[in-house]
Amino acid sequence: MTSKGNETAIRVLLVDDHTLFRESLRRLLESESGVTISGDFATAEDALAALRGGLTFDAALIDYELSSMGTTQENGLDLVRRIRLLQPDARVLMVTAGMGTVDLMRAVTELNAGIFLKTEPTVELMLAIQRTAQGERWISSRASLALMAVHALTGRPQSRGQEPLSDRESRVLRGVLEGQSNKEIGALLEMTESSVKAVLQKLFERAGVRSRSQLVRYAIEAQIDSRS
């Protein structure tokens, strides 16, 4: 990390071939007192050349939808693999508008990369960068991860000897993961809002969490652990 004013700033590497998005993101991050940009690149080749030349960073934000590199069709995951060869302990956050389940699991389990969806709010991005720089694996909790999260909690018995979720619990969980309010979930499942709250509280207790976002991340981590 480097000094920025009176704070220790996180050095961020940006790699995104969409110029408008990359430049906007750079301006956004540069306005934050706790962040400095160590480099921003439109191509994997340029980023790798800079790393070979000694460029350092605390957290890399890499676009999943990068254009192909060389003559083969590749994406941001391939850049992460190549970065790992240069810096095995590099801390990486994949930034994407959406990923298929297979690539999502590869990013998290094989490459130990975090996932941030471009639809998430700015405050979540800053937290994701901080957590990534600290060595944690951030995983956004929006609907793009709902299917995997549902499978994690419904497809197998829980640790600590718990039974799989009931059908009602599973359906409430699915609604939560899809971003629906308690009222919306109740309307879809023909339940009262208070009943939805009661089921949700049971889910919190089973997972040992206190919020919806923590519940989703617990589910994602449970799925990751089951495949490790």
C-alpha positions in Angstrom: 0.0 0.0 0.0 1.0 3.6 -0.4 0.5 6.9 1.4 -2.3 9.2 0.2 -2.6 12.2 2.3 -2.7 11.1 5.9 -4.0 7.6 5.0 -2.5 4.4 3.7 -4.1 4.0 0.3 -4.9 0.7 -1.5 -3.1 0.4 -4.8 -5.6 -0.7 -7.4 -4.9 -2.2 -10.8 -7.7 -1.8 -13.4 -8.0 -4.0 -16.5 -11.0 -3.4 -18.7 -11.3 -3.1 -22.4 -14.4 -0.9 -22.2 -12.7 2.5 -22.2 -15.7 4.5 -21.0 -16.3 2.2 -18.0 -12.6 1.9 -17.2 -12.1 5.7 -17.2 -15.2 6.3 -15.2 -14.2 3.7 -12.7 -10.7 5.3 -12.4 -12.2 8.7 -11.8 -14.5 7.3 -9.2 -11.7 5.5 -7.3 -9.4 8.4 -7.5 -12.0 10.5 -5.7 -11.8 8.1 -2.7 -9.2 9.0 -0.1 -8.3 5.4 0.6 -7.5 4.3 -3.0 -4.9 5.1 -5.5 -4.6 3.7 -9.1 -1.3 1.9 -9.8 -2.3 1.4 -13.4 -5.2 0.9 -15.8 -5.1 -1.1 -19.0 -7.3 -2.0 -21.9 -5.7 -5.3 -22.7 -4.3 -8.3 -20.9 -1.0 -8.0 -22.8 -0.4 -4.4 -21.6 -1.2 -5.3 -18.0 1.1 -8.3 -18.0 3.9 -6.3 -19.6 3.5 -3.7 -16.8 3.6 -6.4 -14.1 6.7 -7.9 -15.6 8.2 -4.5 -15.5 7.7 -4.3 -11.8 4.2 -2.7 -11.4 2.8 -3.5 -7.9 -0.8 -3.5 -6.6 -2.8 -4.5 -3.6 -6.0 -5.4 -5.4 -6.6 -6.0 -9.1 -10.0 -5.3 -10.7 -10.2 -7.4 -13.8 -13.1 -7.4 -16.3 -14.4 -10.9 -17.0 -15.5 -9.9 -20.5 -12.1 -9.0 -21.8 -11.6 -9.3 -25.5 -9.6 -12.3 -26.7 -5.9 -12.3 -26.2 -3.7 -13.4 -29.1 -5.2 -15.9 -31.5 -7.3 -17.9 -29.0 -10.6 -17.0 -27.5 -10.0 -16.1 -23.9 -11.4 -13.9 -21.2 -10.5 -12.3 -17.9 -10.1 -15.7 -16.2 -7.1 -16.4 -18.5 -5.5 -13.1 -17.5 -5.9 -14.1 -13.8 -4.2 -17.4 -14.5 -1.3 -15.6 -16.1 -1.1 -13.1 -13.2 -1.0 -16.0 -10.8 2.1 -17.3 -12.6 3.8 -14.0 -12.0 2.4 -13.3 -8.5 0.9 -16.4 -6.9 -0.5 -14.4 -4.0 -2.1 -11.6 -6.1 -5.4 -10.4 -4.8 -8.0 -10.3 -7.5 -11.6 -9.2 -7.9 -13.3 -10.2 -11.1 -15.7 -7.4 -12.3 -18.6 -8.6 -14.4 -22.1 -7.9 -15.6 -22.7 -11.7 -15.3 -20.9 -15.0 -15.5 -22.0 -18.6 -16.2 -21.9 -21.0 -13.3 -19.0 -23.0 -14.7 -16.7 -19.9 -15.0 -18.0 -18.5 -11.7 -16.9 -21.7 -9.9 -13.5 -21.7 -11.8 -12.9 -18.1 -10.8 -13.6 -18.7 -7.1 -12.3 -22.3 -6.6 -9.5 -22.6 -9.0 -8.2 -19.0 -9.1 -9.2 -17.8 -5.6 -10.7 -14.7 -7.2 -13.5 -12.6 -5.8 -16.6 -11.6 -7.8 -18.1 -8.2 -8.1 -21.2 -7.5 -10.3 -21.2 -4.2 -12.2 -24.8 -3.6 -11.1 -23.8 -3.4 -7.4 -23.7 0.0 -5.7 -20.5 2.0 -5.3 -20.4 1.6 -1.6 -20.3 -2.2 -2.1 -17.4 -1.8 -4.5 -15.3 0.2 -2.0 -15.9 -2.5 0.6 -15.1 -5.2 -1.9 -11.8 -3.5 -2.7 -10.9 -3.1 0.9 -11.7 -6.8 1.7 -9.8 -8.0 -1.4 -6.7 -6.0 -0.4 -6.9 -7.6 3.0 -6.7 -11.0 1.5 -10.4 -11.9 1.7 -12.5 -13.3 -1.1 -15.4 -11.0 -1.9 -18.5 -12.5 -3.6 -21.3 -10.3 -4.7 -24.7 -11.4 -3.4 -27.1 -10.4 -6.2 -29.4 -12.7 -8.3 -26.6 -13.9 -10.6 -25.4 -16.1 -7.8 -28.8 -17.3 -6.7 -28.9 -20.7 -8.4 -25.6 -21.7 -6.9 -26.5 -20.4 -3.5 -29.8 -22.3 -3.5 -28.0 -25.5 -4.4 -25.6 -25.0 -1.6 -28.3 -24.8 1.1 -30.8 -27.2 -0.4 -28.9 -29.9 -2.2 -27.1 -31.4 0.8 -27.3 -31.7 4.6 -25.8 -28.9 6.5 -22.7 -29.1 8.5 -23.2 -29.5 12.3 -25.7 -32.3 11.5 -28.6 -30.2 10.3 -31.2 -31.5 7.9 -31.7 -30.0 4.4 -34.1 -27.1 4.2 -37.8 -27.6 3.9 -39.6 -26.7 0.7 -40.9 -23.5 2.3 -37.5 -22.5 3.5 -36.0 -23.2 0.1 -38.6 -21.1 -1.6 -38.2 -18.2 0.8 -34.4 -18.4 0.4 -34.8 -18.3 -3.4 -36.8 -15.2 -3.1 -34.2 -13.5 -0.9 -31.4 -14.4 -3.3 -33.4 -13.0 -6.2 -33.7 -9.6 -4.3 -37.4 -9.8 -3.5 -38.8 -8.1 -0.4 -40.6 -10.1 2.3 -43.9 -8.7 1.0 -43.1 -9.9 -2.6 -42.0 -13.3 -1.4 -45.2 -13.6 0.6 -47.4 -12.7 -2.4 -45.6 -15.3 -4.6 -45.8 -18.1 -2.0 -49.2 -17.2 -0.6 -47.7 -16.5 2.8 -48.2 -13.6 5.2 -45.3 -11.2 5.5 -44.9 -12.2 9.2 -44.6 -15.8 8.2 -41.9 -15.0 5.7 -40.0 -13.1 8.4 -40.3 -16.1 10.7 -38.9 -18.4 8.0 -36.1 -16.0 7.2 -35.2 -15.8 10.9 -34.8 -19.6 11.0 -32.5 -19.4 8.0 -30.4 -16.8 9.8 -30.2 -19.0 12.8 -29.2 -22.1 10.8 -26.5 -20.2 9.0 -25.4 -18.2 12.1 -25.8 -14.8 10.3 -27.8 -11.6 10.9 -28.5 -10.2 7.5 -29.6 -11.2 4.0 -26.2 -10.4 2.4 -24.5 -12.5 5.0 -26.9 -15.4 4.4 -26.0 -15.4 0.7 -22.3 -15.2 1.3 -22.6 -18.1 3.7 -24.4 -20.1 1.0 -21.7 -19.3 -1.6 -18.9 -20.3 0.8 -20.7 -23.5 1.7 -20.9 -24.4 -2.0 -17.2 -23.6 -2.5 -16.2 -25.7 0.5 -18.2 -28.6 -0.8 -16.2 -28.6 -4.0 -12.8 -27.9 -2.6 
